[in-house]
């Protein structure tokens, strides 16, 4: 298993994957998987993270593509340190949020004129 990131106390990480049935992003937590990244388990020890990642890979009937990614401690739980992970936490891109909401509002206003 190749490692792109090694967690430490200074740079902890979380394990993330996609739910096999729904396709949504999920994060490993103490009692399984959660759709709320704020409840993800924060790994600071490389050996513990490796064991957890092996466990995640072995849960191919639940999740696909698990990987360890850097995170930081936030006031409400782990927070992403990379834009890709921040984007993934906003949910599927087929939902209207952010700039998609603004574009939809502009289209609606233009059609009412």
N, C-alpha and C positions, 0 to 999 in steps of 0.2 A: 504494500500500500504506500503510494507516494505521499509525501507530506509537503504541502505548500505553506503551512503555518504551524508553528510549535508554540503552544500556550505557555505563559509564565505568569507569575503574580503581577508583573508590571504590564503584561499584554495578555489578558485572559481571552478565552474563546467560547463559542457556543457551537453546538451541532445543529445543523439545519438540513432539511430534506423537503421532498414533496409528498403529500399524502397520496397513496397509491390509487385510492378510489375517487377522490374529489379533485386531485391535482393541485390543491392549495398548498401554500408554504406552511411548514410546521417546524417547531423547534423542540429538541429533546428537553424534557423536564424530569423531575424526580420520579414521577409516577407514569412516565410514558412520553407522549407527544402532546404539544399544545399549539393552538393557532395563535396564541398571544406571545410574542417574543419577549415581553416583560417577565414572563414566568419561566423562561429558559434557564437551564442549569448553566452556571458560569464555571468553566474549567480553567484552573490555574496550573495544574500539574500534567505534564506530558504523558506520563504512564496512565493516569486515570482517564485522561481524554482519549488515549489510544484504545483502552478497553471499552469505553463507552462507544467509540466510533465502530469498533468491531461488533459490538452488540447491535448498533443501528444498522450496519450492513447486513447482519443476520436477520433483520426484521423486514425482509423483502416482501412479505405478505401485507405489510402496513405502509412502508415508505419506500421511495425510490431516490437514488442519488444523494445519500447523506454525505455531508462533508463538514469539516471543522473550519470555522471562520473567526477571525479576530473580532472582539467586541470590547466595549468599555463599560465600567460600572456607571449606571445612571441613577437618578433619584427614584425611579420607578422600576428598576431592573436593568438588565443588559441592554445596551444601545449599540447600533452598528457603527463601525468606523469607516466603512467604505460605501460609496454611493450605490453600488450594485445591491448591497444588502439593505440599505435604506429603501431603495426602490422596491425590493421584494417584500418588505414589510408593509407597504401600502396596499398590497393585495393584487389580484389579477388585473392586468392592464385592460381587460374588457369591461371593467367597472369605470364609471365616470367619476373622476376625482382629479384634483389639481388642475392642470392646464386643460384636461379633457372637459371638465365642467365649464370652464371659461369659454372654450370654443363652442360648446353646446348652447350656452346662454346667448352667445353672439348670433348663432344660427337661428335661434328661436326669435330673437329680437328682429332680425332681418326679415324673417318670413311674416312678421306681424306688421310690417311697414307698408 
